[in-house]
Amino acid sequence: MPALTELVGALAPELAAAVLIVLHLPPNSRSMLPQILERAGHLPAAQPRDGEPLVTGQIAVAPPDHHLLVEGSRLRIVRGPWDNGHRPSVDALFRSAAYWYGERVVGVILTGALDDGAAGLAAVEAAGGTALVQDPRDAEVPDMPEHALVAVPGASRQTLRDLAKVLNDLGGVGKPVVLEPERRPDVSLSHQAEIAQERGERVTPEAVDMVPAGLSCPDCSGSLFVVPDENALRFRCRVGHGWTGAALFASHGRSLEHAIWAAIRVLEDNQALDDRIASRASRKKRSAVLRDLERRKEERGRLIAELKSAIAEFAETTGQVSELRDGST
């Protein structure tokens, strides 16, 4: 939020560009971002309705739990499948904008966790657009800028203060107008299919050169397919949930941790049951039963401690693997 307000506050009041913003928010939240951005800067901001025109000099903010997409001269607000566990998704917005407006698109990645936006920014660059990234050293959370720079090494990295200057120079000034796409860029079938899936349309992965990955989707447990993408390792399931390699790795880590906590919960339940049995055995002076229960309690306690230690060690290991993977790409 601080990065967005600072950037928007420095945009020119007659900016001759439409500004589209995706911020990851909880699905059931009520976003006050448009009002905050209006107070911070000079441009009117709102959460658009589905089908509204794409107008220069205005800020359109993605509503919580909805993708913000571009379709011709209009904005689409849809509840398509999650992308990297996110809805709205930066990748989804960038891909649709690149498809319709090509070299006229300026994609900007600011501070944030994980890697949403990296693959989309690569699509912007591939379509001839401009890729801008907040310098990771200037970002409060550097993950998104760092992943974006891995996917798009030629992106221009700027401090937050300089980003506004670059955007003002690129956008220029002018009266508000409805934008019209000049042409439909020549993009791959898989790119078109992903945009269609993000709108909620049915697409058969096999028909667009996606091959089975031998992995399952964390969102729906369906089969994942490899998306043809030279810039990033990405996957989609049959219903359209999208994952990058890094996001899928993180999701599998959470699933494994959930499984370990479930095992600990079963052991704790068993211990509570043994405590009840021990109470009854104590009243009836059954010393042999009590000795056996005490031995089981000690063994169970060691196992619980080992599982909790495994959770901590796994978190450290996955963090190190992520850093090594990013550094070697």
NORQUIUR-V589592 format. One record per pair of residues at least 24 apart in sequence whose ideal C-beta (glycine too) atoms are under 7 Angstrom apart, sorted by the first residue. I is the first residue (numbers start at 1). GAP is how many residues later the second one is. Records with the same first field share a line. If there is no record, write none. Layout:
I = GAP / GAP
//
This chain:
3 = 107 / 108 / 137 / 157
4 = 33 / 106
5 = 31 / 32 / 35
6 = 154
7 = 153 / 156 / 157
8 = 29 / 32 / 33 / 35 / 51
9 = 31 / 32
10 = 154
11 = 30 / 31 / 32 / 153 / 156 / 157
12 = 156 / 161
13 = 29 / 30
14 = 43 / 159 / 160
15 = 28 / 42 / 153 / 156 / 158
16 = 40 / 155 / 156 / 157 / 158
17 = 39 / 154
18 = 36 / 37 / 38 / 40 / 42 / 161
19 = 24 / 40
20 = 40 / 48 / 73
21 = 38 / 40 / 41
22 = 40 / 46 / 66 / 67 / 68 / 71
24 = 62
25 = 39
26 = 38
27 = 37 / 38
29 = 35
31 = 30 / 32 / 33
33 = 28
34 = 27
48 = 27 / 29
49 = 28
50 = 26 / 27 / 28
53 = 125
54 = 124 / 125
55 = 121 / 123
56 = 118 / 120 / 121 / 123
57 = 119
58 = 118
62 = 26
67 = 25 / 131
68 = 25
69 = 24 / 27 / 129 / 130
70 = 26 / 27 / 30
71 = 25 / 29
72 = 28 / 109
73 = 105 / 106 / 107 / 108
76 = 123
78 = 121 / 122
79 = 121
80 = 117 / 118 / 119 / 120 / 160
81 = 116 / 158 / 159 / 160
82 = 137 / 159
83 = 115 / 159
84 = 30 / 32 / 158 / 159 / 160 / 163
85 = 162 / 166
86 = 30
89 = 27
90 = 26 / 27 / 30
91 = 25 / 26 / 28 / 29
92 = 106
93 = 27
94 = 26 / 27 / 29 / 30
95 = 25 / 28 / 96 / 99 / 100
96 = 99
98 = 25 / 26 / 29 / 31
99 = 86 / 88 / 92 / 96
100 = 81 / 84
101 = 80
102 = 25 / 26 / 27 / 83
103 = 24 / 25 / 26
105 = 24
106 = 24 / 26 / 61 / 64
107 = 24 / 25
108 = 24 / 55
109 = 24 / 25 / 35 / 36 / 39
110 = 24
111 = 28 / 29 / 30 / 33 / 34
112 = 29 / 31 / 32
113 = 28 / 30 / 31
114 = 29 / 30 / 132 / 133 / 136
115 = 28 / 29 / 32 / 129 / 131 / 132
116 = 28
117 = 27 / 31
118 = 29 / 30 / 32 / 33 / 114 / 126
119 = 32 / 110 / 112 / 113 / 115 / 125
121 = 27 / 30 / 31 / 34
122 = 29 / 30 / 109 / 110
123 = 68
125 = 27 / 29
127 = 58
130 = 40
131 = 24 / 25
132 = 24 / 26 / 31 / 34
133 = 24
134 = 24 / 26 / 29
135 = 24
146 = 180
147 = 99
150 = 176 / 179
151 = 80 / 81
188 = 40
190 = 37 / 38
194 = 42 / 48
197 = 39 / 43
198 = 42
205 = 31 / 33
210 = 26
217 = 24
218 = 33 / 37
246 = 76
249 = 73
253 = 61 / 65
256 = 58
257 = 54 / 57
260 = 47 / 50 / 51
263 = 44
264 = 40 / 43 / 44
267 = 33 / 36 / 37
270 = 30
271 = 26 / 29
//
